[in-house]
Amino acid sequence: MNVIETRGLAKAYGERRVVSDFAMTVAAGDIYGFVGKNGAGKSTVMKMICGAVTPTAGEVVLFGAAPERREGRGATASAAADQVRRIGVLIEEPALLPNLSAYDNLMAKALALGIADGPARCEEVLRLVGLQGAGKRKTKAFSLGMKQRLGLALALLGSPDLLLLDEPFNGLDPEATRAMRNLIVHLAETFGITVVISSHVLDQLDRMATRYGVIAEGRMVREMTAGEVAAECGGSLRVRTADSPRALAVLEEAYPAAAFRAEPGGTIVMAGDFDTEAVARTLSGAGQVVLEFSQDHRDIEDYFVALMEGGATHV
């Protein structure tokens, strides 16, 4: 089942177009890395998904059922409310009451949501985000990283099926960042929570995302799996021998699934899934004298920047 589907989604503020004809698909259980430059429209899309912003056009389908397709206005409002209750949100800065403690901030939301076991649930989410020792402190004394963790605790309070997290690593030191990343993966794997996470910290997304979506100037540029990203960022091998045409023929026969490119000067660039030592043995076994043998990896940040900049020209 798809937890999120957007169809022709658009948002404009007066003459300013923020999101245009946006199409996004997030499957149940995904940790979906939502990537884009500042101002690309990520936060606006996430706000439309959770109902905080009304689209100018298009629709958002949540959990396989669009509320507007239910019969009767009462049923529509009820369906929309049911869907919102299944979503936990941390977009931009967490909304905290500065003169209340972390625990009291959580209890205020628990009462608003009508959570029957509010005190126990508040203590549980404080433990989950690593704030169990700070529950009685007023949040105005919290660091930015502590506020981020409390914001995640607030998002988790209602036991959501879907989490929308906008830059959750802001203000976190490396240890806290690792803890946040591990917690998000734990929530997805243990509780089956689907996560959409917007972040500029691409090396963290690379360690946790199962799928990606790239947005540029309000349009979806491309969606892909983590496996597809890994394949496109995977290593390429540069090989040059004393007889490059013969070496190319040997490698093409031995590795039919690989992609090859011949460069001026006789260098062969080989891309795909292969073992470099096995390639070296193949060339040696064919009597090839190797003059150059090196491996390159494409940086994931360069990969996504190229997608964002290339996609922007088509908006």
C-alpha positions in Angstrom: 0.0 0.0 0.0 1.1 3.5 -0.7 1.0 5.7 2.4 1.3 8.9 0.3 0.4 9.7 -3.2 0.3 13.3 -4.6 -1.3 14.0 -7.9 -0.9 17.3 -9.8 -0.2 19.0 -6.5 0.3 22.7 -6.7 0.5 25.7 -4.4 0.7 29.4 -5.2 0.7 32.5 -3.0 -0.7 35.2 -5.2 1.4 35.3 -8.3 4.3 33.3 -6.7 4.2 29.6 -7.6 5.8 27.5 -4.9 4.8 23.9 -6.0 3.7 22.9 -9.5 2.2 19.6 -10.8 4.0 17.7 -8.0 3.8 13.9 -8.1 5.2 11.8 -5.1 4.7 8.2 -4.1 5.7 6.9 -0.7 5.1 3.2 0.1 4.4 1.7 3.5 7.6 1.2 5.4 9.7 3.5 3.4 12.3 5.8 4.9 11.9 8.4 2.1 14.7 10.9 1.7 13.3 14.1 0.4 16.1 16.1 -1.2 16.1 19.7 -2.5 17.7 23.1 -2.2 16.5 25.7 0.2 13.3 27.2 -1.2 12.7 24.3 -3.5 9.3 23.6 -1.9 10.0 20.7 0.4 8.4 22.2 3.5 5.4 23.4 1.6 4.8 19.9 0.2 5.1 18.4 3.7 2.7 20.9 5.0 0.1 20.1 2.3 0.6 16.3 3.1 -0.3 16.8 6.8 -3.1 19.3 6.1 -1.4 22.4 7.5 -1.5 24.1 4.1 -4.4 23.9 1.5 -3.3 23.0 -2.0 -4.1 25.4 -4.8 -4.7 22.4 -7.1 -4.3 18.6 -7.1 -4.8 16.1 -4.3 -3.0 14.3 -1.6 -4.1 10.6 -1.1 -3.1 9.2 2.3 -3.2 5.6 3.4 -4.8 4.6 0.1 -8.0 6.7 0.5 -8.5 10.3 -0.5 -11.0 12.0 2.0 -12.7 14.0 -0.8 -13.9 10.7 -2.4 -15.9 9.7 0.6 -19.6 10.4 0.4 -21.1 13.2 2.5 -19.5 16.2 4.0 -19.5 14.7 7.5 -17.8 11.6 6.3 -15.2 13.7 4.5 -14.4 15.7 7.6 -14.2 12.5 9.7 -12.0 10.7 7.2 -9.6 13.7 7.0 -9.4 13.9 10.8 -8.7 10.2 11.1 -5.9 10.5 8.6 -4.3 13.5 10.4 -4.3 11.6 13.7 -2.2 8.9 12.0 0.6 11.5 11.1 3.4 12.8 13.3 4.9 16.0 12.2 8.2 17.9 12.9 8.4 20.6 10.3 10.7 23.6 10.6 11.0 24.4 14.3 9.1 22.4 17.0 6.2 24.3 18.5 7.1 24.4 22.2 5.7 26.3 25.2 9.0 27.7 26.6 7.8 28.1 30.2 6.7 24.5 30.5 8.9 21.5 31.1 9.4 18.9 28.4 7.1 16.6 30.2 4.4 19.2 30.5 4.7 20.1 26.8 4.0 16.5 26.0 1.1 16.2 28.5 -0.5 19.3 26.9 -0.5 17.6 23.5 -1.6 14.2 25.1 -4.6 15.9 26.6 -5.4 17.6 23.3 -5.2 14.3 21.5 -7.2 12.5 24.1 -4.6 9.9 24.9 -5.9 7.7 27.7 -2.5 6.7 29.1 -1.0 10.1 28.7 1.6 10.1 31.6 3.0 6.7 30.6 3.1 7.6 27.0 4.9 10.9 27.7 7.5 9.1 29.7 7.9 6.5 27.0 8.6 9.0 24.2 11.0 10.9 26.4 13.0 7.7 26.8 12.8 7.0 23.1 14.4 10.3 22.1 16.9 10.3 25.0 15.4 13.1 27.1 14.4 11.0 30.1 16.7 13.0 32.4 15.4 16.3 31.2 11.7 15.9 31.4 11.3 18.4 34.3 13.4 21.2 32.8 11.7 24.2 31.2 12.2 24.0 27.4 13.4 27.7 27.2 16.7 26.4 28.6 17.0 23.7 26.0 19.7 23.7 23.4 18.6 23.5 19.7 19.4 19.8 19.6 17.3 19.1 22.7 14.4 21.0 21.1 14.8 18.9 18.0 14.6 15.7 20.1 11.6 17.0 22.0 9.9 17.9 18.7 10.4 14.3 17.6 8.9 13.1 20.9 5.8 15.3 20.2 5.5 13.9 16.8 5.7 10.3 18.2 3.2 11.0 21.0 0.1 9.8 19.1 1.7 6.5 17.9 1.6 7.7 14.3 1.8 5.5 11.2 3.5 8.2 9.2 6.3 10.6 10.3 7.1 13.9 8.4 10.5 15.2 9.6 11.9 18.4 8.2 15.7 18.8 8.9 15.6 16.7 12.1 19.4 16.8 12.4 19.5 20.6 12.9 21.6 21.6 15.9 22.7 18.0 16.7 26.3 17.1 17.4 27.7 14.0 15.7 26.8 11.7 18.6 23.2 13.0 18.8 22.9 12.9 15.0 23.9 9.2 15.1 21.4 8.5 17.9 18.6 10.3 15.9 19.4 8.4 12.8 19.4 5.1 14.7 16.1 6.0 16.3 14.4 6.7 13.0 15.6 3.4 11.5 14.4 1.6 14.7 11.0 3.2 14.4 10.7 2.1 10.8 12.0 -1.4 11.3 10.4 -2.2 14.7 7.0 -0.4 14.5 6.5 -0.2 10.8 6.3 3.6 10.8 6.7 5.2 7.3 9.1 8.2 7.4 9.5 11.1 5.0 12.7 12.9 6.0 13.9 16.2 4.5 17.6 16.9 5.2 20.6 18.5 3.7 22.8 16.1 5.6 23.1 13.7 2.7 25.6 11.3 4.3 23.0 10.6 7.0 20.3 10.0 4.5 22.6 7.7 2.6 22.8 5.5 5.7 19.1 5.2 6.3 16.9 6.0 3.3 15.3 3.2 1.3 13.9 5.6 -1.4 14.5 9.1 -2.5 12.6 12.0 -4.1 14.4 15.0 -5.6 12.6 18.3 -5.9 13.7 21.4 -7.8 11.7 24.6 -8.0 8.5 23.0 -6.9 8.6 20.0 -9.2 9.6 16.4 -8.6 12.7 15.8 -10.7 13.0 12.1 -9.9 12.2 9.3 -7.5 14.5 6.3 -7.1 15.3 3.5 -4.7 18.4 3.5 -2.5 19.7 0.6 -4.7 19.4 2.7 -7.8 21.3 5.6 -6.2 24.0 3.2 -5.0 24.3 1.8 -8.6 24.6 5.3 -10.1 27.1 6.5 -7.5 28.9 3.2 -7.6 32.5 2.8 -8.5 33.9 3.0 -12.0 37.1 1.4 -13.0 39.7 3.0 -15.3 41.8 0.5 -17.2 44.6 1.0 -19.8 46.7 -1.8 -21.3 49.3 -2.1 -24.0 46.5 -3.4 -26.3 43.3 -1.5 -25.3 41.1 -2.8 -28.2 41.9 -6.4 -27.2 41.4 -5.6 -23.5 38.0 -4.1 -24.2 36.9 -7.2 -26.1 38.1 -9.4 -23.2 36.2 -7.4 -20.6 33.0 -7.1 -22.6 32.9 -10.8 -23.0 33.7 -11.5 -19.3 31.3 -8.8 -18.0 28.3 -8.5 -20.3 26.2 -6.6 -17.8 28.8 -3.9 -17.3 28.9 -0.6 -19.2 32.0 0.4 -21.0 33.4 3.7 -22.5 36.6 4.1 -24.4 38.4 7.4 -23.9 41.1 9.0 -26.0 44.5 7.6 -25.2 43.2 4.1 -24.8 41.7 4.3 -21.3 38.7 2.1 -20.8 36.1 3.2 -18.2 34.1 0.3 -16.8 30.9 0.8 -14.7 28.6 -1.7 -13.0 28.7 -4.5 -10.4 32.0 -6.2 -10.5 35.0 -7.2 -8.3 38.1 -5.2 -9.1 40.4 -8.1 -8.2 38.5 -10.4 -10.5 38.8 -7.9 -13.4 42.6 -7.7 -12.8 42.8 -11.5 -12.9 40.7 -11.6 -16.1 43.1 -9.2 -17.9 46.2 -11.0 -16.6 44.8 -14.4 -17.7 44.2 -12.9 -21.2 47.9 -11.8 -21.4 47.2 -8.1 -21.1 49.9 -5.8 -19.7 48.1 -3.4 -17.4 49.5 0.2 -17.6 46.7 1.9 -15.6 44.2 0.4 -13.1 42.3 2.8 -10.8 38.8 3.0 -9.2 36.6 6.1 -8.9 33.5 6.7 -6.8 30.9 9.4 -7.5 30.2 11.5 -4.4 26.5 11.3 -3.4 26.3 15.0 -2.8 27.6 15.7 -6.3 25.0 13.2 -7.6 22.0 14.9 -6.0 23.3 18.5 -6.8 23.4 17.5 -10.4 19.9 16.2 -10.3 18.6 19.3 -8.5 20.4 21.7 -10.9 19.4 19.7 -14.0 15.8 19.4 -12.9 15.5 23.1 -12.3 16.0 23.8 -16.0 12.9 21.9 -16.9 10.5 23.8 -14.6 
